[in-house]
Amino acid sequence: MDSPVWVPESEAAKLLAIKNSTIRTMRRDGRLTPGDHYIFATGTAGGPVVYRIDAIRKTLAERTIAAVKGKDSRRKDELERRLELIETYSEEDHLKKEEE
């Protein structure tokens, strides 16, 4: 089994096609988890941070799928709501009202 490959922040950002500041933000706001997605290279807080690209890509793919499914579900709900608001009239009822 291959051991995970850990890369420095600048390389990780380049491989993920994002800015260095974005990967730092993802780490700070909890989207990336310590030990799985990143580690301190020296083992101490404040040391250089290295990232595991394969784990980050897997998590981003899972979150993308969940986000798209959620968006599709919201779209479906909105379409159903709009369809319920559409009023339909039979031709007979409409003609009767015009004659009156």
C-alpha positions as CSV (number, residue, x, y, z in Angstrom):
1,M,0.0,0.0,0.0
2,D,1.3,3.4,-0.9
3,S,1.9,5.9,1.9
4,P,0.0,9.2,1.5
5,V,1.8,12.0,-0.2
6,W,2.0,15.3,1.7
7,V,2.8,18.5,-0.2
8,P,3.5,22.1,1.0
9,E,0.8,24.7,0.9
10,S,1.9,26.4,-2.3
11,E,2.0,23.1,-4.2
12,A,-1.3,22.0,-2.8
13,A,-3.0,25.2,-3.8
14,K,-1.5,24.9,-7.3
15,L,-2.7,21.2,-7.6
16,L,-6.2,22.1,-6.4
17,A,-6.3,25.2,-8.7
18,I,-7.0,27.6,-5.8
19,K,-5.2,30.4,-4.0
20,N,-3.0,29.8,-1.0
21,S,-5.3,32.0,1.0
22,T,-8.2,29.7,0.1
23,I,-6.6,26.6,1.3
24,R,-5.7,28.3,4.5
25,T,-9.3,29.5,4.9
26,M,-10.5,25.9,4.3
27,R,-8.2,24.7,7.0
28,R,-9.2,27.4,9.5
29,D,-12.9,27.1,9.0
30,G,-12.9,23.3,9.5
31,R,-13.5,22.2,5.9
32,L,-10.2,20.4,6.1
33,T,-9.5,18.2,9.1
34,P,-6.2,17.7,10.8
35,G,-4.6,14.3,10.3
36,D,-6.7,13.6,7.3
37,H,-6.2,16.6,5.1
38,Y,-3.3,18.4,6.6
39,I,-0.6,18.0,9.3
40,F,2.0,20.3,10.8
41,A,5.2,19.1,9.2
42,T,7.2,19.5,12.4
43,G,4.4,18.2,14.6
44,T,4.0,21.5,16.4
45,A,1.4,24.2,15.9
46,G,2.8,27.1,14.0
47,G,5.1,24.9,12.0
48,P,4.9,24.5,8.3
49,V,1.6,22.8,7.1
50,V,1.6,20.1,4.5
51,Y,-1.5,18.8,2.7
52,R,-2.7,15.4,1.4
53,I,-4.2,16.2,-2.0
54,D,-6.0,12.9,-2.6
55,A,-7.9,13.2,0.6
56,I,-8.8,16.8,-0.1
57,R,-10.0,16.0,-3.6
58,K,-12.1,13.1,-2.3
59,T,-13.8,15.3,0.3
60,L,-14.4,18.1,-2.2
61,A,-16.0,15.6,-4.6
62,E,-18.3,14.3,-1.9
63,R,-19.3,17.9,-0.9
64,T,-19.9,18.8,-4.6
65,I,-22.2,15.9,-5.1
66,A,-24.1,16.7,-1.9
67,A,-24.4,20.4,-2.9
68,V,-25.7,19.5,-6.4
69,K,-28.2,17.0,-5.0
70,G,-29.4,19.7,-2.5
71,K,-29.7,22.2,-5.3
72,D,-31.6,19.7,-7.5
73,S,-34.0,19.0,-4.6
74,R,-34.6,22.7,-4.0
75,R,-35.3,23.2,-7.7
76,K,-37.7,20.3,-7.7
77,D,-39.5,21.7,-4.7
78,E,-39.7,25.1,-6.3
79,L,-41.1,23.7,-9.5
80,E,-43.8,21.7,-7.6
81,R,-44.7,24.9,-5.7
82,R,-45.1,26.9,-8.9
83,L,-47.1,24.2,-10.6
84,E,-49.5,24.2,-7.6
85,L,-50.0,27.9,-8.1
86,I,-51.1,27.6,-11.7
87,E,-54.9,27.9,-12.1
88,T,-56.6,26.0,-14.8
89,Y,-60.0,26.6,-16.2
90,S,-62.2,24.3,-18.2
91,E,-63.5,25.9,-21.4
92,E,-67.1,25.4,-20.4
93,D,-66.7,27.2,-17.1
94,H,-64.9,30.1,-18.9
95,L,-67.6,30.5,-21.5
96,K,-70.4,30.4,-18.9
97,K,-68.8,33.3,-17.1
98,E,-68.5,35.4,-20.3
99,E,-72.1,34.9,-21.1
100,E,-73.3,36.2,-17.8
